[in-house]
Structure formats: C-alpha cells, structure tokens
C-alpha cells in the first residue's frame, strides 16, 4: 500500500516498527487495533522568521529557548524534543506533546511572550499546533495557535526508523493572533513545521524493499530579485508624436508608502508612534506623495534622473518625551534606465539601544524593476506605475537591520512632465504607496503634518509587527 494514499497519516511511523502490512489492515482489523504509542518525537518550527528578526533587531530584545527546546544558530528555528503521544489506527490521527518552551522579550518594546507545552494534533489532511502561551504575565493554556495543512505533505524516512513530515504549512489562528497581542492577524502565514515521530513498538523494522523511498517535498528557492536581461527590453515603438525630446523635468510626483507593515507597526499598540510629513510631502491614501520633481530625461537612452521634495519621519516608542525609534527619508531620488533603476534618499536613522543618530546622503534604499517601455515619454509625460522595489543592503542598515536585503518594499509610482503645460495623471488612492501620479498642485502642504495611531490601528489592520 502506498504511503501517498494517506499523505499525512503518521501510520507510516508505525509501518517502520510494525511492518508495512500494518498500513494495509482491513477496516475491520483497524477498528479493533489499539492506539500505537509514539516516542522520541521532535518538532522543528521557528514560529515566524520575521518576528524573530524583529525581537532581536528593532525591539533590541532577546529569545530564550529551554526546558527541552533549543534554537538553531544565527537566530534560527526552534526544536522541541521529547515528543510522546499516540497514533490512532482507525482515524489515522496523531496527538503528540513536546518538551520545551521559547520566550520572546523586549524591555524596550515592553512585551514578554512565552510559548510552551507544544502539541501537534493531526486528523486527515488537517491539523493544528496547540500551546500554552504567556503574554506579559497572563497565561492562556492549550490554545490552538496554528492550523496545519498536510494535504501536499509526503512522509520521509528519518534516523533510527523515524518518520518525518517536512515543511508542513502553518497558519495563525484567531486565538494565536490574540496570544501575540494582535501583532499579526488571523490567517498570517507562519514558519512551516517539520514533525518527526517514531513508533514505540519494538518489533523489527520492515525490509527496506517494502518501504517506498522518502520523497520529501523540496523547498522552493525564493526569487525575490528578478534578473533583467537585454532580451526582455524590446525597443519602444511609440510614435514620434507621442515621444518627447530629452530635457529638464518641469514637474512631477512620487507615490511611495515605504513598507505597509512598517507603517502599521509604527502606529500600532507596541510602538504607539506617529508619522510626520513635511517639506512638501503629503498623505496619499495609505502611502505618501512627494512632489516638486526636478531632474532630467534622456529620450534616446530612455533614462530618467528625478528628485522629489518632501520628508517622511517615523517615530515610535516614546518615553519621557523622547522617541527611541526615529527614522527619516527625504529628498527622494529615482534613477532608471532600461528595465532597472534605484530609489535613493537622504536618511536619518536612530539606534534604539545607543540613541546614536546616523545620517546618509543619497543612500540607495531600493532597487527598482522597470517594465519594458515604461521610460518612453508620452504626451510629454514619463510614468512609472507600481514599480517593484526591493530593499538593498544599505537600505537594510538604515532600518537598523530589521529587514534583510531583498525584502519587498511598497511599489513605487512616479510621474514627471517634460513641459510645464503637460498634464500629469490624476491622483489615486495611494494604496500600498500609491499607484498613480498627480498634479503638483495637489502634492500637499509644505508644513509638517502627522498621522498618529494607537490600539485602534490593530482592529483595522490586524497587524502590528513588520512582516
């Protein structure tokens, strides 16, 4: 009988100890079979990688694993050990409890979360991870923290006859979101979990020839950074009447929200912060608009060099009238040619632990993926619409190392005119940083404005910690 027939049935573990025939028992025999004891189980699970980075980065906190749990090097995932439980031969369900606990704490951001007494329960093609969770001293016992989807998971052979189920997709539940103080909303993808169990029965292992080879599902390699090639850049075919000659930029706007989850974090119930806009920057939907563009455009090279006025300042974790988090972007600068480009800015970033402020002039914050033909001027206007932006290594430093190079930022939309009589695209909603341009007359006030938030932001966004 093929193991694939019951892709998530940990009956495969019993096959190791009882022989493959145990999986092929007729229904009447299975109905009478006692539950199989499981031993020496392990659960490898990192909870959520971006949360671990947040705790040890921006929150200047610490992560402690103990009582039977360990953490991999370089702020890696956790291993919960000593798993014991049962496998039901009738339902093919498992119930396995593990030793160990993990504590996430930050005195700077004032949270203390501990996850312990972790259990994995499976039934059919679904399952869940349960745990006791302590949040700032308040304990919730045995809550369903995450759901598991085992529909595409196939069993593999582990050491000593163990059966391993690798990279099971995990999703945060409503109770899990509450346990996290609403930092993430229900339905958020968590780190995948890997479950390993061994049947306690001491019967000899089956002949290897009767056991299908392990075929764990390979982990796909992310391709966050597309590689542009010359073949993907067809020569623009716009007519001469549509194209403008090379020249200086007369006006223009840049719509960018930096990063949606970061904005939510700033105004959420942990940072309790605010966003200040000045120098011509203005709120545009959920993002920001920077105006008064200047620079140049080369029609022959299809290249753009544009600077935009305005400043956005993120403040959080106020104590005694001083903000521990203080990050500013100003004088945004877009350069683009072919299918590539960059977004640079003058950046001021405060170290939350030392209070030292570092400033960077024209720092390349993100690389841009420009669409073929986007740099062709039409009716004296060049428009980049919803261009993908990827954080650079220098940009990651500006964020205090919270985000890693390669992280997706909000898309960038820019529109510049090459003639003072040209009409820029009408303003849009600015969702996720904006997806359309606007006239320079609506780019916003030159005075400082601000948007503030508190616990109310949690209800509307369902998220607080940058993802």
C-alpha positions as CSV (number, residue, x, y, z in Angstrom):
1,X,0.0,0.0,0.0
2,X,1.4,3.4,-1.0
3,X,2.1,5.9,1.8
4,X,0.8,8.6,-0.6
5,X,-2.7,7.2,-0.1
6,X,-2.6,8.7,3.4
7,X,-0.3,11.6,2.9
8,X,-0.5,12.9,6.4
9,X,-1.2,9.7,8.3
10,X,1.6,9.1,10.7
11,X,0.7,5.4,10.3
12,X,3.8,5.5,8.2
13,X,5.7,5.7,11.5
14,X,4.0,2.5,12.7
15,X,5.0,0.9,9.5
16,X,8.6,1.3,10.4
17,X,8.1,-0.6,13.6
18,X,5.3,-3.0,12.8
19,X,5.9,-3.7,9.1
20,X,4.3,-2.2,6.0
21,X,1.4,-4.6,6.4
22,X,0.2,-2.6,9.3
23,X,-0.9,0.1,7.0
24,X,-2.8,-2.3,4.8
25,X,-5.0,-3.8,7.5
26,X,-8.7,-4.2,6.5
27,X,-11.1,-1.8,8.1
28,X,-12.4,-4.4,10.5
29,X,-8.9,-5.1,11.8
30,X,-8.0,-1.5,12.0
31,X,-11.2,-0.8,14.0
32,X,-10.0,-3.3,16.6
33,X,-6.4,-2.1,16.7
34,X,-5.2,-0.3,19.8
35,X,-3.6,3.1,19.5
36,X,0.1,3.0,18.8
37,X,2.4,4.8,21.2
38,X,4.8,7.4,19.7
39,X,8.1,8.3,21.2
40,X,11.3,10.4,20.7
41,X,9.3,13.0,18.6
42,X,10.7,16.3,17.6
43,X,9.1,19.4,16.2
44,X,11.2,21.9,14.2
45,X,9.4,25.2,14.0
46,X,10.5,28.8,14.0
47,X,7.1,30.3,14.8
48,X,7.7,33.2,12.4
49,X,11.1,34.3,11.0
50,X,10.3,38.0,10.7
51,X,9.2,38.0,14.3
52,X,12.5,36.6,15.5
53,X,14.3,39.2,13.4
54,X,12.1,41.9,15.0
55,X,12.7,40.7,18.5
56,X,16.5,40.7,18.2
57,X,16.6,43.7,15.9
58,X,14.3,46.7,16.2
59,X,13.0,45.6,19.6
60,X,16.5,45.1,21.0
61,X,15.2,42.1,22.8
62,X,16.2,38.5,23.4
63,X,15.0,35.0,22.6
64,X,15.4,32.2,25.1
65,X,14.8,28.5,24.4
66,X,14.9,26.0,27.2
67,X,13.2,23.2,29.1
68,X,13.9,20.8,26.2
69,X,13.8,23.3,23.4
70,X,16.8,24.6,21.5
71,X,17.3,27.3,18.9
72,X,19.4,26.9,15.7
73,X,22.4,29.2,15.2
74,X,22.1,32.6,13.7
75,X,18.6,33.3,15.2
76,X,17.3,30.2,13.5
77,X,14.2,28.0,14.1
78,X,13.5,26.0,17.3
79,X,13.5,22.3,18.0
80,X,11.0,21.0,20.6
81,X,12.1,17.5,21.8
82,X,10.9,14.5,23.8
83,X,7.7,14.1,21.8
84,X,5.3,11.4,23.1
85,X,1.8,10.6,22.1
86,X,-0.4,8.2,20.1
87,X,-1.4,7.3,16.6
88,X,-5.0,6.1,16.1
89,X,-5.1,3.2,13.6
90,X,-8.7,3.9,12.9
91,X,-8.7,7.6,12.2
92,X,-5.0,7.9,11.2
93,X,-4.9,10.8,13.6
94,X,-2.0,11.7,15.9
95,X,-1.6,13.6,19.2
96,X,2.0,14.3,20.2
97,X,3.2,16.5,23.0
98,X,6.7,18.0,23.2
99,X,9.0,19.3,25.8
100,X,10.4,22.8,25.8
101,X,9.5,26.5,25.8
102,X,10.5,29.6,23.9
103,X,10.4,33.1,25.4
104,X,10.5,36.4,23.4
105,X,11.0,39.5,25.4
106,X,11.9,43.2,25.0
107,X,12.1,45.8,27.7
108,X,12.3,48.5,25.1
109,X,9.1,47.5,23.4
110,X,7.5,46.2,26.6
111,X,6.5,42.7,25.7
112,X,7.2,39.2,27.2
113,X,5.7,36.2,25.3
114,X,6.4,32.6,26.1
115,X,5.3,29.6,24.1
116,X,5.5,26.2,25.9
117,X,3.9,22.7,26.2
118,X,3.6,22.5,22.4
119,X,1.3,19.8,20.9
120,X,0.7,18.7,17.4
121,X,-2.6,17.1,16.5
122,X,-3.5,15.8,13.1
123,X,-6.6,14.3,11.5
124,X,-7.0,13.5,7.9
125,X,-5.3,16.2,5.8
126,X,-5.5,18.9,8.5
127,X,-4.0,19.5,11.9
128,X,-3.1,22.2,14.4
129,X,-0.4,23.3,16.8
130,X,-1.5,23.9,20.4
131,X,0.5,25.6,23.1
132,X,0.4,27.3,26.5
133,X,1.0,31.0,25.9
134,X,2.1,33.6,28.4
135,X,1.7,37.2,27.3
136,X,3.1,39.8,29.8
137,X,2.2,37.5,32.7
138,X,-1.2,36.5,31.5
139,X,-1.4,32.8,30.7
140,X,-3.6,31.0,28.2
141,X,-3.5,27.2,28.4
142,X,-3.6,24.9,25.5
143,X,-4.8,27.3,22.8
144,X,-5.0,26.4,19.2
145,X,-2.1,28.6,18.0
146,X,-1.8,27.5,14.3
147,X,-3.6,25.3,11.8
148,X,-1.7,22.8,9.6
149,X,-2.3,21.8,6.0
150,X,-0.9,18.4,5.3
151,X,-2.6,17.8,2.0
152,X,0.5,18.1,0.0
153,X,3.0,16.7,2.5
154,X,4.6,13.3,2.0
155,X,6.4,11.2,4.6
156,X,10.1,10.8,4.6
157,X,12.5,8.4,6.4
158,X,14.3,9.7,9.4
159,X,17.2,8.5,11.5
160,X,16.6,5.3,13.5
161,X,13.5,4.4,11.7
162,X,11.7,7.6,12.4
163,X,9.1,9.1,10.0
164,X,9.5,12.7,9.1
165,X,6.9,15.1,7.7
166,X,8.8,18.1,6.4
167,X,7.7,21.7,5.9
168,X,4.1,21.5,6.8
169,X,2.4,24.9,6.0
170,X,1.2,26.6,9.2
171,X,-1.3,29.5,9.5
172,X,-2.0,31.7,12.5
173,X,-5.4,31.2,14.2
174,X,-7.6,33.8,15.8
175,X,-6.5,32.6,19.3
176,X,-2.9,32.7,18.1
177,X,-3.3,36.3,17.0
178,X,-4.7,37.2,20.4
179,X,-1.8,35.5,22.1
180,X,0.6,37.6,20.0
181,X,-1.3,40.7,21.3
182,X,-2.6,41.3,17.8
183,X,0.8,41.8,16.3
184,X,-0.2,39.6,13.4
185,X,-3.7,39.0,12.1
186,X,-5.6,35.7,11.8
187,X,-4.6,33.9,8.6
188,X,-1.0,35.1,8.6
189,X,1.4,32.5,7.3
190,X,3.8,31.3,10.0
191,X,7.0,29.3,9.5
192,X,6.4,25.8,8.2
193,X,6.7,23.0,10.7
194,X,8.6,19.7,10.5
195,X,7.3,16.7,12.5
196,X,9.4,13.6,13.3
197,X,8.0,10.6,15.2
198,X,8.9,7.0,16.0
199,X,6.6,4.2,17.0
200,X,7.4,2.9,20.5
201,X,6.7,-0.7,19.4
202,X,9.9,-2.7,19.5
203,X,9.0,-5.0,16.5
204,X,11.7,-5.3,13.9
205,X,11.8,-2.9,11.1
206,X,10.4,-4.0,7.7
207,X,12.5,-4.9,4.7
208,X,13.6,-1.7,3.1
209,X,12.3,-3.0,-0.2
210,X,8.7,-2.9,1.1
211,X,9.0,0.7,2.2
212,X,8.6,3.4,-0.5
213,X,11.6,5.7,-0.7
214,X,11.3,9.0,1.1
215,X,10.4,11.8,-1.2
216,X,10.1,14.9,0.9
217,X,8.7,17.9,-0.9
218,X,11.6,20.2,-2.0
219,X,11.6,23.7,-0.6
220,X,11.3,26.2,-3.4
221,X,14.0,28.7,-3.7
222,X,12.7,32.3,-3.5
223,X,13.4,34.5,-6.4
224,X,12.6,37.9,-4.9
225,X,15.2,39.6,-7.0
226,X,14.3,39.2,-10.7
227,X,17.2,39.3,-13.1
228,X,16.7,41.5,-16.1
229,X,18.2,40.6,-19.4
230,X,18.6,42.6,-22.5
231,X,16.2,40.3,-24.4
232,X,13.4,41.4,-22.1
233,X,13.8,45.1,-23.1
234,X,12.2,45.5,-26.6
235,X,12.8,48.7,-28.3
236,X,9.9,51.1,-27.6
237,X,7.6,51.5,-30.6
238,X,5.8,54.7,-29.6
239,X,5.4,57.2,-32.4
240,X,7.5,60.3,-32.6
241,X,4.4,62.4,-32.0
242,X,4.0,60.7,-28.6
243,X,7.6,60.9,-27.5
244,X,9.2,64.0,-26.0
245,X,12.8,65.1,-26.6
246,X,15.4,65.0,-24.0
247,X,15.3,67.7,-21.5
248,X,14.8,69.0,-18.0
249,X,11.9,67.8,-15.8
250,X,9.2,70.5,-15.3
251,X,7.2,68.9,-12.5
252,X,6.2,65.6,-11.1
253,X,5.2,63.4,-8.2
254,X,6.4,60.3,-6.5
255,X,4.0,58.0,-4.6
256,X,5.5,55.6,-2.1
257,X,4.5,54.1,1.2
258,X,7.9,52.8,2.2
259,X,6.5,49.5,3.6
260,X,3.0,48.8,4.6
261,X,3.7,46.5,7.6
262,X,6.2,49.1,8.9
263,X,3.6,51.9,8.8
264,X,1.2,49.6,10.7
265,X,3.8,48.8,13.2
266,X,4.7,52.4,13.9
267,X,1.0,53.4,14.6
268,X,0.1,50.1,16.4
269,X,-0.1,49.1,20.0
270,X,3.6,48.4,20.5
271,X,5.4,51.3,19.0
272,X,2.5,53.7,19.8
273,X,4.1,56.1,17.4
274,X,3.3,58.5,14.6
275,X,4.3,59.5,11.1
276,X,5.2,63.2,10.4
277,X,5.3,64.7,6.9
278,X,7.0,67.9,5.9
279,X,8.8,69.8,3.1
280,X,6.1,69.2,0.6
281,X,5.3,65.5,1.4
282,X,1.6,64.7,1.9
283,X,-0.6,61.7,2.8
284,X,-1.9,60.0,-0.3
285,X,-4.3,57.2,0.6
286,X,-2.3,54.8,2.8
287,X,1.0,56.0,1.4
288,X,2.8,59.3,0.9
289,X,3.3,61.7,-2.0
290,X,6.5,63.6,-2.7
291,X,6.3,66.4,-5.3
292,X,8.1,69.3,-7.0
293,X,10.1,67.0,-9.2
294,X,13.4,68.1,-10.8
295,X,16.0,66.4,-12.9
296,X,16.4,65.2,-16.5
297,X,15.2,62.7,-19.1
298,X,17.1,61.3,-22.0
299,X,14.8,60.2,-24.8
300,X,17.5,58.4,-26.8
301,X,18.8,56.4,-23.8
302,X,15.4,56.0,-22.3
303,X,16.8,57.1,-18.9
304,X,15.4,59.1,-16.1
305,X,17.0,61.0,-13.2
306,X,14.4,62.6,-11.0
307,X,14.5,64.1,-7.5
308,X,11.4,64.8,-5.4
309,X,10.8,67.2,-2.4
310,X,9.5,66.2,1.0
311,X,10.3,64.3,4.1
312,X,8.6,61.4,5.9
313,X,9.6,60.7,9.6
314,X,8.6,57.6,11.5
315,X,8.6,58.0,15.3
316,X,7.9,55.2,17.9
317,X,8.5,54.0,21.5
318,X,8.2,57.4,23.2
319,X,9.4,57.6,26.8
320,X,9.9,60.8,28.7
321,X,9.3,62.9,25.6
322,X,11.9,61.1,23.6
323,X,11.3,58.6,20.8
324,X,13.6,55.6,20.8
325,X,12.7,54.9,17.1
326,X,13.3,57.8,14.8
327,X,13.7,57.1,11.0
328,X,13.5,59.8,8.3
329,X,13.5,59.7,4.5
330,X,13.9,62.9,2.5
331,X,14.9,64.2,-1.0
332,X,13.9,61.0,-2.7
333,X,15.8,60.3,-5.9
334,X,14.8,57.9,-8.7
335,X,17.2,56.9,-11.4
336,X,16.1,54.4,-14.1
337,X,17.4,53.1,-17.4
338,X,16.2,50.1,-19.4
339,X,14.4,47.7,-17.1
340,X,16.4,48.6,-13.9
341,X,16.6,51.5,-11.5
342,X,17.2,52.7,-8.0
343,X,15.4,54.7,-5.3
344,X,17.8,56.7,-3.1
345,X,17.1,59.1,-0.3
346,X,18.8,61.2,2.4
347,X,18.2,59.0,5.5
348,X,18.5,59.7,9.3
349,X,18.3,56.6,11.5
350,X,18.5,56.4,15.3
351,X,19.9,53.4,17.0
352,X,17.3,52.3,19.6
353,X,19.9,50.9,22.0
354,X,22.5,53.6,22.0
355,X,20.5,56.6,20.8
356,X,23.1,57.5,18.2
357,X,21.8,59.1,15.1
358,X,23.4,58.1,11.7
359,X,22.8,60.2,8.6
360,X,23.3,59.1,5.0
361,X,23.2,61.3,1.9
362,X,21.6,59.9,-1.3
363,X,21.6,56.4,0.1
364,X,20.4,53.7,-2.3
365,X,17.4,52.3,-0.4
366,X,15.9,50.1,-3.1
367,X,16.4,48.6,-6.5
368,X,13.6,49.0,-9.0
369,X,12.2,46.6,-11.6
370,X,11.1,48.8,-14.5
371,X,8.7,47.5,-17.2
372,X,9.8,47.5,-20.8
373,X,8.6,50.7,-22.4
374,X,7.9,52.4,-19.1
375,X,10.6,55.0,-19.8
376,X,9.1,56.1,-23.1
377,X,7.6,59.6,-22.8
378,X,4.0,60.1,-24.0
379,X,2.5,63.5,-24.3
380,X,5.5,64.9,-22.5
381,X,5.0,62.7,-19.5
382,X,7.1,59.8,-18.3
383,X,5.3,57.5,-15.9
384,X,6.5,54.5,-13.8
385,X,3.4,52.8,-12.5
386,X,3.6,50.4,-9.5
387,X,7.3,49.5,-10.0
388,X,8.5,46.7,-7.7
389,X,11.0,47.9,-5.1
390,X,13.5,45.6,-3.3
391,X,15.5,46.6,-0.2
392,X,19.2,46.9,-0.7
393,X,21.9,46.0,1.9
394,X,22.4,49.8,2.6
395,X,18.7,50.2,3.0
396,X,18.6,47.4,5.5
397,X,21.2,49.2,7.6
398,X,19.0,52.3,7.6
399,X,16.2,50.2,9.0
400,X,18.5,49.1,11.8
401,X,18.9,45.7,10.3
402,X,15.3,44.8,11.0
403,X,14.7,43.9,7.4
404,X,17.1,41.9,5.3
405,X,18.4,42.9,1.9
406,X,16.0,41.5,-0.7
407,X,12.8,42.3,1.3
408,X,10.0,43.6,-0.8
409,X,9.1,47.3,-0.1
410,X,6.0,49.1,-1.2
411,X,5.8,49.6,-5.0
412,X,6.9,52.9,-6.4
413,X,4.9,55.1,-8.7
414,X,6.4,58.2,-10.3
415,X,5.1,60.6,-13.0
416,X,7.1,63.5,-14.3
417,X,6.3,66.1,-17.0
418,X,8.8,67.5,-19.5
419,X,6.8,70.5,-20.4
420,X,5.1,73.0,-17.9
421,X,1.9,72.7,-20.0
422,X,1.8,68.8,-19.9
423,X,-0.9,67.2,-17.7
424,X,0.2,64.7,-15.1
425,X,-2.0,61.7,-14.3
426,X,-4.8,62.3,-11.8
427,X,-4.1,61.3,-8.2
428,X,-5.2,57.8,-7.0
429,X,-5.8,56.2,-3.7
430,X,-2.2,55.7,-2.9
431,X,-2.8,52.2,-1.6
432,X,0.5,50.4,-0.7
433,X,2.4,53.5,-1.6
434,X,0.2,54.7,-4.4
435,X,-0.3,53.5,-8.0
436,X,-0.8,56.8,-9.9
437,X,0.6,60.2,-10.1
438,X,-1.0,63.6,-9.7
439,X,-0.6,67.3,-10.4
440,X,2.0,69.2,-8.5
441,X,-0.8,71.4,-7.2
442,X,-2.1,68.6,-5.1
443,X,1.1,67.1,-3.7
444,X,0.4,68.5,-0.2
445,X,1.3,71.2,2.3
446,X,4.8,72.5,2.9
447,X,4.1,72.4,6.6
448,X,4.6,69.5,8.9
449,X,1.6,67.1,9.2
450,X,1.3,63.8,11.1
451,X,-0.7,60.7,11.3
452,X,-0.9,59.0,14.7
453,X,-2.3,55.7,15.8
454,X,-2.8,53.5,18.8
455,X,-4.7,50.3,19.6
456,X,-7.4,51.3,17.1
457,X,-4.9,50.6,14.3
458,X,-4.9,47.0,15.4
459,X,-8.6,46.5,14.7
460,X,-8.4,47.9,11.3
461,X,-5.2,46.3,10.1
462,X,-4.9,43.2,12.2
463,X,-1.1,43.6,12.2
464,X,1.5,45.4,14.3
465,X,4.9,43.9,13.8
466,X,6.5,44.3,10.4
467,X,6.2,41.1,8.3
